[in-house]
Amino acid sequence: MKAKTTDRFALRAEGLSKKYSIRVGEAGSRTATESIYDAAKSLWNSSRMPRQEVWSLQDASFEIKRGEVVGIIGRNGAGKSTLLKILSRITAPTSGRVEINGRVGTLLEVGTGFHPELSGRDNVYLSGIILGMKKQEIHARFDEIVAFSGIGKYLDTPVKRYSSGMYVRLAFAVAAHLECEVLIVDEVLSVGDGEFQMKCLSKMQEMGKQGRTVLVVSHDLPTITRLCDRAILLDKGRLIADGKTGEVVSKYLHAGRDTSCVKEWPDRGSAPGNDAVRIRAVRIHSDQGAKTNIIDISKPFSVELEYEVLQPGLILAPHFVLFNEKGDLLFLSYEVNGAWGDGPRTIGKYISQGTVPGHLLTEGTYFVSACCRTLLTRDVDIEEHEAVMFQVVESKQGNSARGNIAGHIPGLIRPLLEWRTQFEDLAEPMVPCTLINK
């Protein structure tokens, strides 16, 4: 499965597919006696039970260059874990082939990779030997591994007594430091605390800069957007997108939703509203004026409402409402324009833009509802719920309120505040003293 080390790619997959055959039994609730009887019966008649073929992965092809940090995303059952197990040589594909340059380090399910009866110390050496390293090479990196894991106190304890967090700390430290050219990481990092997650993210970024390759699976999309320049999207076992992380994440978020960064109603009769006012479009624009559903956390963006006033004399209050993915209402923003004030509108088409400043929203998915009402009366009362959607992502430049903090940051908003810090040196000069013996 190895290619020549002179090749530029670290990993190449061609037509990977994996089929499982499962037995299909009768559905419905069963009593305990019936279950025991059926289990005993199945020992004799298992070969007669109907079987169903399930394709966990189908015809996946891609190539990953050296030094790339690539995210693999998709919903539960999309085939992510199956793909990682094939790449890690834990399971063989039903069809297709994989070429890998160099050693592969894996960090998949908690509890795999280490021998439970051996101590943490012994498992470090065992992992290195499995990777093909000499004892002297492992010994040279041993102290660095222990320091990174932060569990030196328990190094001589059998790993079966470790908590899941301790296990992940040592397993990641080993995988990241034992000179593997390709590191494959599944969701297990979510077990660790925030401080350790920050160390892991920094280490994976450093590995990419060193020319080593990292594949990471996570449902934490903000982590994927910060860590990876490229992402692969799987859906029902098929690779449906491969490209820039922001674009792939956007496609993942829109799957199954009739929502994007633009919603337009070319036909006036079908547009939200009535004979007095119709909303004709809702759009999200970047700070450069382009329509987009990927917003950099540090950049401003605008919500554009296009609407038609069809009857004169109306005093209108166009506005939009912003929700997060949990349905929390973050704020409403009414059109504030001195040219109109609270005066009546003339018949015509209006395009209004409300600008949201950068460094306000935290990472995540947001929905915009477009609204328009009349003041004093209820002649117009329009709301197009969740008309458009966008994703706030954070770049790897670190130019946000995150600072040096990694992992999830709680809160509905994340403003970048101005901080002022005064310093006073409390160290006092040593005062000489004279000892007098009496």
Secondary structure, DSSP 8 states (H G I E B T S, - for coil): -B--TTSSEEEEEEEEEEEEEEE----S---HHHHHHHHHHHHHHGGGS-EEEEEEEEEEEEEEETT-EEEEE--TTSSHHHHHHHHTTSS--SEEEEEE-S-EEEE-STT-SS-TTSBHHHHHHHHHHHTT--HHHHHHHHHHHHHHHT-GGGTTSBGGGS-HHHHHHHHHHHHHHS--SEEEE-GGGGGS-HHHHHHHHHHHHHHHHTT-EEEEE-S-HHHHHHH-SEEEEEETTEEEEEEEHHHHHHHHHHTT-S--SEEE-SSGGGSSB-SSEEEEEEEEE-TTS-B-SEEETTS-EEEEEEEEE-STTB-EEEEEEEEETT--EEEEEE---TTTTTS-B-SEEEEEEEEE-SSSB-SEEEEEEEEEEESSS-S-EEEEEEEEEEEEE--TT--STTTT--S---SSB-------------------------
